[in-house]
Amino acid sequence: MPRSVNVVAARHRRKKMMKMAKGYFGRRKNVWTVAKNAIEKGLLYAYRDRKAKKRDFRSLWIQRINAGAREHGMSYSQLMGALKKANIDLNRKVLADLAMNHPEAFKSIVDKVK
């Protein structure tokens, strides 16, 4: 009895992976083993960097809030402590946006907590 291999499913799997390798340079786009390794590595980086992106943005927001706060004679930590005491619940994303794009609104918040 001949050996049964599901070529249809195997081809589908390989085709799906090779489609993901479109745009890669050299053998990474058309040689199965090289492409498979490149795709797996790329997917690992994508997973890792979805987490890192959140850290990077939080860090950026803190820098922007700190710069805006220092223009009004406060440090970042003083401002955040004062906001907590005043029960003003604005997250860092919103505060950073105000500090950068709406300085007058940010100034009024700083004045309110001083």
KOLMIFI-726783 format. One record per atom (N, C-alpha, C): atom name; x, y, z. Coordinates in pm, 1 decimal. Each point is the difference from the previous one (the first is absolute). Layout:
# residues N
{pt 'CA', {X, Y, Z}}
...
# end
This chain:
# residues 114
{pt 'N', {84.3, -118.6, 0.0}}
{pt 'CA', {-84.3, 118.6, 0.0}}
{pt 'C', {88.4, 124.4, 0.0}}
{pt 'N', {-26.7, 95.4, -88.9}}
{pt 'CA', {84.1, 120.6, -5.5}}
{pt 'C', {-21.9, 90.1, 121.6}}
{pt 'N', {105.0, 74.9, 30.4}}
{pt 'CA', {-5.5, 91.1, 114.8}}
{pt 'C', {-90.7, 118.4, -32.7}}
{pt 'N', {-86.0, 35.2, 92.7}}
{pt 'CA', {-94.7, 108.9, -22.0}}
{pt 'C', {53.7, 128.0, 62.7}}
{pt 'N', {21.3, 100.2, -82.8}}
{pt 'CA', {42.6, 131.0, 51.2}}
{pt 'C', {-98.8, 104.9, -49.8}}
{pt 'N', {-34.4, 89.8, 87.2}}
{pt 'CA', {-100.0, 99.9, -35.9}}
{pt 'C', {69.0, 118.4, -68.2}}
{pt 'N', {28.5, -15.9, -126.9}}
{pt 'CA', {73.7, 100.7, -75.9}}
{pt 'C', {-80.1, 130.2, -10.9}}
{pt 'N', {-129.0, -10.7, -8.8}}
{pt 'CA', {-84.0, 119.1, -14.1}}
{pt 'C', {17.7, 91.9, 121.4}}
{pt 'N', {-7.1, -57.4, 119.0}}
{pt 'CA', {14.3, 79.0, 122.6}}
{pt 'C', {141.7, 53.5, 14.4}}
{pt 'N', {99.4, -81.5, -33.3}}
{pt 'CA', {140.3, 41.6, 11.1}}
{pt 'C', {28.3, 116.2, -94.2}}
{pt 'N', {-50.0, -9.9, -122.7}}
{pt 'CA', {19.8, 106.4, -98.5}}
{pt 'C', {-68.5, 128.4, 48.2}}
{pt 'N', {-117.4, -15.8, 58.8}}
{pt 'CA', {-74.1, 116.4, 50.8}}
{pt 'C', {79.8, 71.2, 109.2}}
{pt 'N', {57.8, -79.8, 91.2}}
{pt 'CA', {82.2, 57.7, 108.1}}
{pt 'C', {119.3, 75.1, -55.6}}
{pt 'N', {71.1, -63.6, -94.9}}
{pt 'CA', {119.0, 63.8, -57.9}}
{pt 'C', {-36.4, 125.1, -77.9}}
{pt 'N', {-110.1, -7.7, -74.1}}
{pt 'CA', {-44.0, 113.6, -81.1}}
{pt 'C', {-34.8, 119.5, 88.9}}
{pt 'N', {-64.7, -29.6, 112.9}}
{pt 'CA', {-37.8, 104.5, 95.1}}
{pt 'C', {125.5, 67.8, 56.3}}
{pt 'N', {101.1, -79.5, 32.9}}
{pt 'CA', {124.8, 54.9, 53.1}}
{pt 'C', {73.9, 80.6, -106.5}}
{pt 'N', {4.4, -52.1, -122.1}}
{pt 'CA', {71.9, 70.2, -107.5}}
{pt 'C', {-67.7, 132.8, -32.8}}
{pt 'N', {-131.8, 4.7, 18.0}}
{pt 'CA', {-71.4, 126.1, -20.9}}
{pt 'C', {43.4, 103.0, 103.9}}
{pt 'N', {27.3, -47.3, 122.6}}
{pt 'CA', {46.6, 90.0, 105.5}}
{pt 'C', {141.2, 52.0, -28.5}}
{pt 'N', {76.6, -73.5, -81.9}}
{pt 'CA', {139.0, 36.7, -29.3}}
{pt 'C', {10.7, 99.3, -115.5}}
{pt 'N', {-112.4, 40.1, -57.5}}
{pt 'CA', {3.3, 96.7, -111.2}}
{pt 'C', {67.4, 128.1, 44.3}}
{pt 'N', {89.0, 51.4, -84.1}}
{pt 'CA', {67.2, 125.1, 31.7}}
{pt 'C', {133.4, -19.5, 69.5}}
{pt 'N', {33.2, -122.5, 40.4}}
{pt 'CA', {130.0, -26.1, 60.9}}
{pt 'C', {106.1, 1.0, -110.2}}
{pt 'N', {126.3, 18.6, 40.2}}
{pt 'CA', {108.3, 12.3, -96.0}}
{pt 'C', {70.9, -133.7, -22.4}}
{pt 'N', {37.4, -24.7, -123.5}}
{pt 'CA', {81.0, -116.8, -32.9}}
{pt 'C', {-73.1, -130.6, 19.8}}
{pt 'N', {71.8, -100.1, 52.4}}
{pt 'CA', {-59.0, -133.9, 14.4}}
{pt 'C', {-106.3, -6.0, 108.1}}
{pt 'N', {-8.2, 103.6, 82.1}}
{pt 'CA', {-100.7, -0.5, 107.0}}
{pt 'C', {-141.6, 2.1, -57.5}}
{pt 'N', {-14.6, 42.7, -125.0}}
{pt 'CA', {-134.4, 9.3, -57.2}}
{pt 'C', {-42.3, -122.9, -79.0}}
{pt 'N', {97.3, -85.3, -43.2}}
{pt 'CA', {-42.3, -108.7, -88.7}}
{pt 'C', {58.7, -137.5, 31.5}}
{pt 'N', {88.5, -12.5, 98.1}}
{pt 'CA', {51.8, -131.0, 39.6}}
{pt 'C', {-69.3, -38.1, 130.7}}
{pt 'N', {-64.4, -115.7, 0.5}}
{pt 'CA', {-89.1, -37.1, 109.5}}
{pt 'C', {67.4, 7.6, 137.1}}
{pt 'N', {114.3, -64.8, 18.2}}
{pt 'CA', {59.6, -7.1, 133.2}}
{pt 'C', {46.6, 137.9, 47.9}}
{pt 'N', {58.8, 76.3, -90.0}}
{pt 'CA', {47.7, 134.0, 35.8}}
{pt 'C', {-118.9, 90.3, 31.7}}
{pt 'N', {-102.9, -7.7, -84.1}}
{pt 'CA', {-119.6, 82.9, 19.2}}
{pt 'C', {-69.8, -35.6, 131.1}}
{pt 'N', {-9.4, -129.2, 30.0}}
{pt 'CA', {-66.6, -44.7, 122.9}}
{pt 'C', {70.9, 56.5, 122.7}}
{pt 'N', {132.4, -7.4, -0.4}}
{pt 'CA', {76.6, 53.5, 112.9}}
{pt 'C', {-18.5, 151.1, 13.9}}
{pt 'N', {0.7, 69.9, -112.6}}
{pt 'CA', {-15.4, 146.0, 1.8}}
{pt 'C', {-138.8, 39.7, 50.5}}
{pt 'N', {-102.0, -73.1, -42.6}}
{pt 'CA', {-137.1, 29.4, 42.2}}
{pt 'C', {-16.6, -23.9, 149.2}}
{pt 'N', {51.9, -114.6, 48.2}}
{pt 'CA', {-12.0, -31.2, 142.9}}
{pt 'C', {68.6, 106.6, 84.4}}
{pt 'N', {117.9, 42.7, -43.0}}
{pt 'CA', {73.5, 103.4, 72.7}}
{pt 'C', {-79.7, 131.0, -2.8}}
{pt 'N', {-56.6, 32.6, -116.8}}
{pt 'CA', {-79.7, 121.6, -13.3}}
{pt 'C', {-122.5, -1.6, 89.8}}
{pt 'N', {-64.2, -114.9, 11.2}}
{pt 'CA', {-117.8, -10.9, 85.8}}
{pt 'C', {37.7, 14.1, 147.3}}
{pt 'N', {118.4, -51.2, 37.8}}
{pt 'CA', {47.9, 17.0, 137.2}}
{pt 'C', {23.9, 147.8, 30.1}}
{pt 'N', {63.6, 69.1, -94.3}}
{pt 'CA', {25.0, 143.2, 17.7}}
{pt 'C', {-132.1, 76.4, 10.9}}
{pt 'N', {-98.0, -38.8, -82.9}}
{pt 'CA', {-129.5, 68.3, 1.4}}
{pt 'C', {-67.6, -16.0, 135.5}}
{pt 'N', {4.7, -121.3, 56.1}}
{pt 'CA', {-60.9, -26.0, 130.9}}
{pt 'C', {70.7, 81.7, 107.3}}
{pt 'N', {133.5, -4.3, -0.8}}
{pt 'CA', {78.7, 70.8, 101.1}}
{pt 'C', {-24.5, 150.6, -8.4}}
{pt 'N', {-3.8, 52.5, -121.5}}
{pt 'CA', {-7.7, 144.6, -16.3}}
{pt 'C', {-140.4, 56.3, 19.8}}
{pt 'N', {-101.7, -85.3, -4.1}}
{pt 'CA', {-132.8, 48.0, 38.9}}
{pt 'C', {0.9, 36.5, 147.6}}
{pt 'N', {77.7, -73.7, 79.5}}
{pt 'CA', {13.1, 32.2, 142.6}}
{pt 'C', {90.7, 121.5, 19.7}}
{pt 'N', {110.7, 3.9, -73.5}}
{pt 'CA', {97.3, 109.3, 13.7}}
{pt 'C', {-60.6, 133.4, -42.3}}
{pt 'N', {-90.0, -3.5, -97.8}}
{pt 'CA', {-63.7, 121.9, -50.5}}
{pt 'C', {-73.2, 72.8, 112.2}}
{pt 'N', {-66.1, -75.8, 86.0}}
{pt 'CA', {-73.8, 59.6, 111.9}}
{pt 'C', {95.8, 70.1, 95.9}}
{pt 'N', {115.8, -64.7, 27.2}}
{pt 'CA', {100.0, 61.4, 87.6}}
{pt 'C', {56.7, 126.5, -62.5}}
{pt 'N', {28.3, -6.6, -130.3}}
{pt 'CA', {60.6, 114.2, -68.8}}
{pt 'C', {-93.9, 120.4, 1.2}}
{pt 'N', {-128.1, -22.9, -25.0}}
{pt 'CA', {-94.5, 110.9, -2.3}}
{pt 'C', {-18.6, 60.4, 138.1}}
{pt 'N', {-6.6, -83.7, 102.5}}
{pt 'CA', {-13.6, 52.0, 136.2}}
{pt 'C', {119.3, 88.3, 33.9}}
{pt 'N', {117.9, -42.7, -37.6}}
{pt 'CA', {122.6, 76.8, 23.8}}
{pt 'C', {-5.4, 134.3, -73.7}}
{pt 'N', {-47.3, -1.9, -123.4}}
{pt 'CA', {-12.2, 122.8, -78.8}}
{pt 'C', {-99.9, 96.6, 63.9}}
{pt 'N', {-113.6, -53.5, 45.4}}
{pt 'CA', {-101.2, 85.0, 64.4}}
{pt 'C', {56.2, 64.6, 125.6}}
{pt 'N', {75.1, -75.5, 79.2}}
{pt 'CA', {57.4, 53.7, 122.7}}
{pt 'C', {96.7, 113.5, -31.8}}
{pt 'N', {80.4, -16.9, -104.5}}
{pt 'CA', {93.9, 105.7, -39.8}}
{pt 'C', {-74.0, 126.7, -40.4}}
{pt 'N', {-106.9, -16.2, -74.9}}
{pt 'CA', {-76.8, 116.8, -45.3}}
{pt 'C', {-69.4, 70.9, 116.8}}
{pt 'N', {-55.6, -76.6, 91.9}}
{pt 'CA', {-65.6, 59.1, 117.5}}
{pt 'C', {103.6, 73.3, 84.1}}
{pt 'N', {116.7, -60.3, 18.1}}
{pt 'CA', {107.4, 60.4, 78.3}}
{pt 'C', {42.8, 132.8, -62.1}}
{pt 'N', {15.9, 2.8, -131.8}}
{pt 'CA', {39.6, 123.7, -69.0}}
{pt 'C', {-105.6, 107.7, 19.1}}
{pt 'N', {-127.6, -39.3, -13.3}}
{pt 'CA', {-109.0, 96.1, 18.0}}
{pt 'C', {-9.2, 49.6, 143.2}}
{pt 'N', {20.6, -88.7, 95.7}}
{pt 'CA', {-8.8, 36.8, 141.9}}
{pt 'C', {113.2, 94.8, 37.8}}
{pt 'N', {119.0, -24.8, -50.9}}
{pt 'CA', {115.4, 84.2, 33.1}}
{pt 'C', {-14.3, 142.0, -54.4}}
{pt 'N', {-75.1, 16.2, -106.9}}
{pt 'CA', {-28.1, 135.4, -51.1}}
{pt 'C', {-81.1, 81.2, 101.1}}
{pt 'N', {-72.8, -70.4, 84.9}}
{pt 'CA', {-84.2, 67.0, 100.0}}
{pt 'C', {55.3, -16.7, 141.1}}
{pt 'N', {128.4, -32.4, 11.1}}
{pt 'CA', {66.6, -1.8, 129.5}}
{pt 'C', {-26.4, -121.6, 86.5}}
{pt 'N', {-35.9, -111.5, -60.9}}
{pt 'CA', {-20.5, -124.5, 74.6}}
{pt 'C', {78.1, -111.8, -67.1}}
{pt 'N', {30.1, -104.7, 77.1}}
{pt 'CA', {59.0, -118.5, -61.9}}
{pt 'C', {-113.5, -98.1, -30.2}}
{pt 'N', {34.9, -103.2, -73.9}}
{pt 'CA', {-98.6, -102.4, -35.3}}
{pt 'C', {-60.5, -64.4, 125.0}}
{pt 'N', {87.7, -38.9, 93.4}}
{pt 'CA', {-49.2, -72.3, 118.9}}
{pt 'C', {-85.8, 90.5, 87.6}}
{pt 'N', {36.8, 127.2, 10.4}}
{pt 'CA', {-82.0, 94.5, 78.0}}
{pt 'C', {-138.1, 15.3, -63.4}}
{pt 'N', {-1.2, 12.0, -132.8}}
{pt 'CA', {-127.2, 15.7, -72.1}}
{pt 'C', {-88.6, -122.9, 18.8}}
{pt 'N', {56.8, -119.6, -16.6}}
{pt 'CA', {-80.1, -121.5, 11.7}}
{pt 'C', {-52.6, -17.1, 143.0}}
{pt 'N', {82.3, 34.5, 99.1}}
{pt 'CA', {-44.6, -6.9, 139.3}}
{pt 'C', {-112.7, 96.9, 26.9}}
{pt 'N', {12.4, 122.6, -53.9}}
{pt 'CA', {-103.2, 102.2, 18.4}}
{pt 'C', {-130.2, -39.7, -69.8}}
{pt 'N', {11.1, -63.5, -117.3}}
{pt 'CA', {-119.7, -45.8, -72.4}}
{pt 'C', {-73.4, -107.4, 80.2}}
{pt 'N', {75.9, -91.1, 59.9}}
{pt 'CA', {-60.6, -105.3, 81.7}}
{pt 'C', {-72.9, 61.1, 120.1}}
{pt 'N', {65.7, 97.5, 67.1}}
{pt 'CA', {-60.7, 64.5, 116.9}}
{pt 'C', {-127.6, 73.8, -37.2}}
{pt 'N', {-0.3, 63.5, -117.3}}
{pt 'CA', {-115.5, 78.1, -44.5}}
{pt 'C', {-108.3, -87.7, -64.1}}
{pt 'N', {22.0, -131.1, -1.8}}
{pt 'CA', {-94.0, -95.8, -61.1}}
{pt 'C', {-29.5, 31.5, -146.1}}
{pt 'N', {102.9, 40.3, -72.8}}
{pt 'CA', {-14.0, 21.0, -144.7}}
{pt 'C', {52.1, -125.7, -68.3}}
{pt 'N', {-91.3, -74.8, -59.3}}
{pt 'CA', {35.9, -127.8, -60.7}}
{pt 'C', {18.8, 14.0, -150.4}}
{pt 'N', {115.3, 52.2, -37.8}}
{pt 'CA', {37.3, 5.4, -141.3}}
{pt 'C', {119.9, -91.9, -18.4}}
{pt 'N', {-6.9, -85.3, -102.0}}
{pt 'CA', {112.8, -90.6, -20.9}}
{pt 'C', {115.0, 71.6, -70.9}}
{pt 'N', {114.4, -65.7, -4.6}}
{pt 'CA', {120.9, 61.7, -53.7}}
{pt 'C', {-13.4, 32.2, -148.3}}
{pt 'N', {-73.3, -82.2, -72.6}}
{pt 'CA', {-19.0, 23.2, -143.1}}
{pt 'C', {-70.8, 133.0, -23.6}}
{pt 'N', {-105.8, 24.0, 75.0}}
{pt 'CA', {-78.1, 123.4, -14.2}}
{pt 'C', {81.8, 120.3, 46.2}}
{pt 'N', {68.4, -14.6, 113.1}}
{pt 'CA', {81.7, 110.4, 51.0}}
{pt 'C', {110.1, 36.7, -98.7}}
{pt 'N', {63.4, -99.6, -59.5}}
{pt 'CA', {106.8, 25.5, -96.9}}
{pt 'C', {-54.5, 70.8, -122.7}}
{pt 'N', {-118.6, -40.5, -44.1}}
{pt 'CA', {-62.9, 65.2, -115.7}}
{pt 'C', {-32.5, 145.8, 31.5}}
{pt 'N', {-52.2, 24.5, 120.2}}
{pt 'CA', {-29.9, 137.8, 40.4}}
{pt 'C', {127.6, 82.5, 8.0}}
{pt 'N', {105.0, -55.5, 59.1}}
{pt 'CA', {126.0, 72.5, 16.1}}
{pt 'C', {59.4, 38.3, -135.3}}
{pt 'N', {-18.4, -87.1, -98.6}}
{pt 'CA', {61.9, 24.6, -129.6}}
{pt 'C', {-87.3, 84.0, -92.9}}
{pt 'N', {-127.7, -34.1, -9.7}}
{pt 'CA', {-86.3, 61.4, -101.2}}
{pt 'C', {-92.3, 109.9, 53.7}}
{pt 'N', {-25.5, -0.3, 131.4}}
{pt 'CA', {-89.7, 99.7, 59.3}}
{pt 'C', {63.8, 55.4, 127.1}}
{pt 'N', {107.3, 79.6, -15.2}}
{pt 'CA', {73.1, 46.5, 118.3}}
{pt 'C', {-84.5, 83.9, 95.8}}
{pt 'N', {-98.7, 74.8, -53.2}}
{pt 'CA', {-83.9, 82.3, 88.4}}
{pt 'C', {-87.0, -86.7, 90.7}}
{pt 'N', {-50.6, -111.4, -53.6}}
{pt 'CA', {-79.7, -92.4, 80.8}}
{pt 'C', {88.6, -67.8, 105.0}}
{pt 'N', {121.2, -36.2, -38.7}}
{pt 'CA', {93.6, -63.0, 93.3}}
{pt 'C', {35.7, 97.8, 111.7}}
{pt 'N', {17.9, 127.8, -37.6}}
{pt 'CA', {32.8, 103.2, 98.9}}
{pt 'C', {-111.9, 14.3, 102.3}}
{pt 'N', {-124.1, -4.7, -48.0}}
{pt 'CA', {-113.2, 13.3, 93.9}}
{pt 'C', {-5.2, -118.6, 97.0}}
{pt 'N', {36.4, -119.6, -46.5}}
{pt 'CA', {4.9, -116.5, 89.1}}
{pt 'C', {109.6, 17.5, 104.5}}
{pt 'N', {115.9, 46.9, -44.2}}
{pt 'CA', {112.1, 21.3, 92.9}}
{pt 'C', {-36.4, 106.0, 102.8}}
{pt 'N', {-64.5, 108.4, -45.5}}
{pt 'CA', {-40.7, 106.7, 91.1}}
{pt 'C', {-101.4, -49.8, 103.2}}
{pt 'N', {-86.3, -89.8, -44.9}}
{pt 'CA', {-104.2, -52.9, 88.9}}
{pt 'C', {58.9, -83.4, 114.0}}
{pt 'N', {108.9, -73.6, -28.7}}
{pt 'CA', {57.5, -87.0, 102.1}}
{pt 'C', {108.7, 68.2, 83.9}}
{pt 'N', {42.6, 117.9, -39.9}}
{pt 'CA', {106.4, 70.3, 74.5}}
{pt 'C', {-51.4, 48.3, 135.1}}
# end
